[in-house]
Amino acid sequence: MVYSQLSELCHRDLEAQHLAREEALKLARLLTRHAAQAIRAIHRGEPQVADEELKEAQALLEKIKSTLTSFPDLYFSGYTQDAIKEYVEARLTQSLIEERTLPMPEELGVETATYLRGLGETPGELRRRCLDILRKGYSDEAERLLTHMDEIYALLVTMDYPDAITNGLRRQTDMLRGIIERTRADLTLSLREDSLKKAIRELEQKLPDQKT
């Protein structure tokens, strides 16, 4: 009789956990998809589409939280927090590119470590934006985004805590340095090219017309 009760209890608890996990996996995939679509819209210059995608993503985040209220181990698992990190990246990318106020972790309703990992992903999107800008020539806008990249790195490099707390933030931060330096080199090259073109135009205007 005791074993029968124990079996029923275990099945009930594990089945509830299993169902919650399956639902969380589905929601996490949807959250990741909406975050990616939001970033795509941001780069395409479609702010309204990005807002709609992020609204859907936010609703999914809240649903994940409610689904996993009784299962904190599932909420803090890798696949769940990775999906939330993608949402954070999309929100922060939007804020930085569109010059909005940067939302804090509490405002987004996410854990600090996950927020920082999302922040650590944004320089990659800012670099992408810079390259799009530089195709048309040097711009102060690209310089502004590079400044944000520098500020993000300066912040993350101070988060010297064990990986058990930050979930690999240190390695992510180390990779950022290369991204930023490549972007700085691209901006420097573009600025020099623009300066050279300007100098050539000014010289052409000063030279007398050559008549054949």
Secondary structure, 3 states (H helix, E strand, C coil): CHHHHHHHHHHHHHHHHHHHHHHHHHHHHHHHHHHHHHHHHHHCCCHHHHHHHHHHHHHHHHHHHHHCCCCHHHHCCHHHHHHHHHHHHHHHHHHHHCCCCCCCHHHHCCCHHHHHHHHHHHHHHHHHHHHHHHCCCCCHHHHHHHHHHHHHHHHHCCCCCCHHHHCCHHHHHHHHHHHHHHHHHHHHHHHHHHHHHHHHHHHHHHCCCCCC
